[in-house]
Amino acid sequence: MRYPKTFELPTTDQLTGLVTAAYFRHLLREKLLPEAQASGAPLCLFLLDTDNFLGINTNHGREFGDQVLIEIARAMQNATPANAAVSRYGGDEFCAALPETRLDDAFTLAEELRRQIAAIKFKKHPNVRLTVSLGLAAFPAHAKNDVELMREADQALYLAKTTGRNKISIPLADSRMITKTSYYTAPQLERLAALAKKVKRNEATLLREALDDLLKKYDDQLNKPPKH
């Protein structure tokens, strides 16, 4: 997605090259959400916060902290589709809006991004391992406008940060999806990602297929009349 250099304020963050927070809010309110409303297509948004970034700055210096932010920004650009709006939202917090993207597909994308960031290595600081927490929300499932959507994503991010970090959370009111990073082991997630790549399917559809098989396995239990 291409942007003008200015609208009323600069549109691009000087350090990372991502969209500024002010311009991101403008895009979401004036372009992305109206387009989603007109077409009936879903739109997802996630907030990403760098875990323990203050410690990174304190222990390794601000210059290295800037390098961390640049690497996270690069990972976000690589992981998101061309029509996404990706922003450095403030300090060590980032944001992305994903047009025409369902919640389960956005979750899979966010999980792949989380893994890519965890795999980043720094030659001069080989012991540093990055983790990030993400809060994900969807329009129109969780919100009717831009303010509500940002609030829901922020509350989901708070949930991720306060329940262990290094995970993705969705709004508490949405019980349709299990948070994979909370309930599946790292080896399971790695094998799922490898399988998805090998068979050229996304992880969400593979998980749905597995759930269908599980329900078929216990179909006789589901169809038994309740005991009185």
C-alpha positions as CSV (number, residue, x, y, z in Angstrom):
1,M,0.0,0.0,0.0
2,R,1.5,3.4,-1.0
3,Y,1.0,6.6,1.0
4,P,1.6,10.3,0.5
5,K,4.6,11.6,2.4
6,T,2.4,14.0,4.4
7,F,-1.3,14.6,4.9
8,E,-1.4,17.0,7.8
9,L,1.5,15.4,9.6
10,P,4.3,13.0,8.4
11,T,2.9,9.7,7.3
12,T,6.1,7.6,7.7
13,D,8.0,6.7,10.9
14,Q,11.7,7.8,10.3
15,L,13.2,4.8,12.1
16,T,11.2,1.9,10.7
17,G,9.7,3.2,7.5
18,L,6.3,2.1,8.7
19,V,3.1,4.2,8.8
20,T,2.9,6.7,11.7
21,A,0.2,6.1,14.3
22,A,-1.7,9.3,13.3
23,Y,-1.8,8.3,9.7
24,F,-2.7,4.7,10.5
25,R,-5.8,5.9,12.5
26,H,-6.7,8.1,9.5
27,L,-6.4,5.2,7.1
28,L,-8.4,2.9,9.3
29,R,-11.2,5.5,9.8
30,E,-11.4,7.0,6.4
31,K,-10.4,4.2,4.0
32,L,-10.1,0.6,5.3
33,L,-13.2,0.4,7.5
34,P,-15.5,2.2,5.0
35,E,-14.2,-0.2,2.2
36,A,-14.9,-3.2,4.5
37,Q,-18.4,-1.9,5.3
38,A,-19.2,-1.3,1.6
39,S,-18.0,-4.7,0.4
40,G,-19.1,-6.7,3.4
41,A,-15.6,-8.2,3.7
42,P,-14.0,-8.8,7.1
43,L,-11.1,-6.8,8.4
44,C,-8.8,-7.7,11.3
45,L,-6.4,-5.6,13.3
46,F,-3.7,-6.6,15.7
47,L,-1.5,-4.7,18.2
48,L,2.0,-6.0,18.9
49,D,4.1,-5.2,21.9
50,T,7.7,-6.1,22.3
51,D,8.2,-8.1,25.5
52,N,10.8,-6.7,28.0
53,F,11.9,-3.9,25.6
54,L,12.8,-1.7,28.5
55,G,15.3,-4.3,29.7
56,I,16.8,-4.6,26.2
57,N,17.3,-0.8,26.1
58,T,18.7,-0.7,29.6
59,N,21.1,-3.7,29.2
60,H,22.2,-3.2,25.6
61,G,21.7,0.5,24.9
62,R,19.3,2.5,22.8
63,E,21.2,2.0,19.5
64,F,20.6,-1.8,19.8
65,G,17.0,-1.1,20.9
66,D,16.5,0.8,17.6
67,Q,18.0,-2.2,15.7
68,V,15.4,-4.4,17.4
69,L,12.6,-2.2,16.3
70,I,13.9,-2.1,12.7
71,E,14.0,-5.9,12.6
72,I,10.5,-6.3,14.0
73,A,9.2,-3.8,11.5
74,R,10.9,-5.8,8.7
75,A,9.3,-9.0,9.9
76,M,5.9,-7.4,10.0
77,Q,6.3,-6.1,6.4
78,N,7.4,-9.6,5.2
79,A,4.6,-11.4,7.0
80,T,1.6,-9.2,6.0
81,P,0.0,-9.0,2.6
82,A,0.5,-6.1,0.2
83,N,-2.9,-4.5,1.0
84,A,-2.2,-4.4,4.8
85,A,-1.5,-1.1,6.6
86,V,1.4,-1.6,9.0
87,S,2.3,1.0,11.6
88,R,4.8,1.7,14.4
89,Y,2.1,2.8,16.8
90,G,4.3,4.1,19.5
91,G,7.6,3.2,21.2
92,D,7.9,-0.6,20.9
93,E,4.3,-1.1,19.9
94,F,3.2,-1.9,16.4
95,C,-0.1,-2.2,14.7
96,A,-1.4,-3.8,11.5
97,A,-4.8,-3.7,9.7
98,L,-5.6,-6.7,7.4
99,P,-8.3,-6.0,4.9
100,E,-10.4,-9.0,3.5
101,T,-9.0,-11.3,6.2
102,R,-11.0,-13.5,8.5
103,L,-10.2,-13.9,12.2
104,D,-8.8,-17.5,11.9
105,D,-6.6,-16.5,9.0
106,A,-5.4,-13.4,10.8
107,F,-4.6,-15.5,13.8
108,T,-2.5,-17.9,11.7
109,L,-0.7,-14.9,10.1
110,A,0.0,-13.4,13.6
111,E,1.3,-16.7,14.9
112,E,3.7,-17.0,12.0
113,L,4.9,-13.5,12.6
114,R,5.4,-14.3,16.3
115,R,7.5,-17.3,15.4
116,Q,9.5,-15.3,12.8
117,I,10.3,-12.6,15.4
118,A,11.3,-15.2,18.0
119,A,13.8,-16.6,15.4
120,I,15.6,-13.3,14.8
121,K,19.3,-13.4,15.8
122,F,21.8,-10.6,16.4
123,K,25.5,-11.3,15.8
124,K,26.7,-8.8,18.3
125,H,24.2,-9.9,20.9
126,P,23.7,-13.7,20.4
127,N,22.0,-14.2,23.8
128,V,19.2,-11.8,23.0
129,R,16.0,-13.6,22.1
130,L,13.0,-11.6,21.2
131,T,9.4,-12.4,22.1
132,V,6.3,-10.4,21.4
133,S,2.7,-10.3,22.6
134,L,-0.2,-9.6,20.2
135,G,-3.9,-8.6,20.7
136,L,-6.2,-9.4,17.7
137,A,-9.7,-8.1,17.0
138,A,-12.0,-8.3,14.0
139,F,-14.6,-6.1,12.3
140,P,-17.5,-6.6,12.4
141,A,-17.3,-9.5,14.8
142,H,-15.9,-7.5,17.7
143,A,-16.4,-3.9,16.8
144,K,-18.6,-1.5,14.8
145,N,-16.2,1.3,14.2
146,D,-12.5,2.2,14.4
147,V,-12.5,3.3,18.1
148,E,-14.1,0.0,19.2
149,L,-11.8,-2.1,17.1
150,M,-8.7,-0.5,18.5
151,R,-10.1,-0.8,22.0
152,E,-10.8,-4.5,21.6
153,A,-7.4,-5.2,20.2
154,D,-5.8,-3.2,23.0
155,Q,-7.7,-5.2,25.6
156,A,-6.7,-8.5,23.9
157,L,-3.1,-7.3,24.0
158,Y,-3.4,-6.6,27.7
159,L,-4.7,-10.1,28.2
160,A,-1.7,-11.6,26.3
161,K,0.7,-9.5,28.4
162,T,-0.8,-10.4,31.7
163,T,-1.2,-14.1,31.1
164,G,2.4,-15.0,30.2
165,R,3.4,-12.9,27.2
166,N,4.8,-14.4,24.0
167,K,1.3,-15.2,22.8
168,I,-1.7,-14.0,20.8
169,S,-5.0,-13.2,22.5
170,I,-8.4,-12.3,21.1
171,P,-11.2,-10.4,23.0
172,L,-12.4,-12.3,26.0
173,A,-16.0,-12.2,24.8
174,D,-15.0,-14.3,21.8
175,S,-14.9,-18.0,22.8
176,R,-14.9,-19.4,19.2
177,M,-11.1,-19.8,19.0
178,I,-8.6,-21.4,21.3
179,T,-5.4,-19.4,21.7
180,K,-2.9,-21.8,20.1
181,T,0.1,-20.5,21.9
182,S,-1.6,-21.1,25.3
183,Y,-2.9,-24.6,24.7
184,Y,-0.5,-26.3,22.2
185,T,3.1,-27.1,22.8
186,A,5.9,-25.6,20.8
187,P,6.7,-28.9,19.0
188,Q,3.1,-29.2,18.0
189,L,3.0,-25.7,16.6
190,E,6.3,-26.3,14.7
191,R,5.0,-29.5,13.2
192,L,1.7,-27.8,12.3
193,A,3.6,-25.0,10.5
194,A,5.8,-27.6,8.7
195,L,2.8,-29.6,7.6
196,A,1.0,-26.4,6.3
197,K,4.0,-25.5,4.2
198,K,4.4,-29.0,2.8
199,V,0.7,-29.4,1.8
200,K,0.3,-25.8,0.8
201,R,-2.6,-25.1,3.1
202,N,-3.0,-22.6,6.0
203,E,-2.9,-23.8,9.6
204,A,-6.4,-22.7,10.4
205,T,-8.0,-25.1,7.8
206,L,-5.8,-27.9,9.0
207,L,-7.0,-27.3,12.6
208,R,-10.6,-27.3,11.4
209,E,-10.0,-30.6,9.6
210,A,-8.6,-32.1,12.8
211,L,-11.5,-30.9,14.8
212,D,-13.9,-32.4,12.3
213,D,-12.1,-35.7,12.7
214,L,-12.3,-35.5,16.4
215,L,-16.1,-34.8,16.4
216,K,-16.6,-37.7,14.0
217,K,-14.7,-40.0,16.4
218,Y,-17.0,-39.1,19.3
219,D,-20.2,-38.8,17.2
220,D,-21.9,-41.7,19.0
221,Q,-21.3,-39.9,22.3
222,L,-22.7,-36.7,21.0
223,N,-25.8,-38.5,19.7
224,K,-26.6,-40.3,23.0
225,P,-29.7,-39.1,24.7
226,P,-28.9,-37.3,28.0
227,K,-29.2,-39.3,31.2
228,H,-32.0,-38.4,33.6
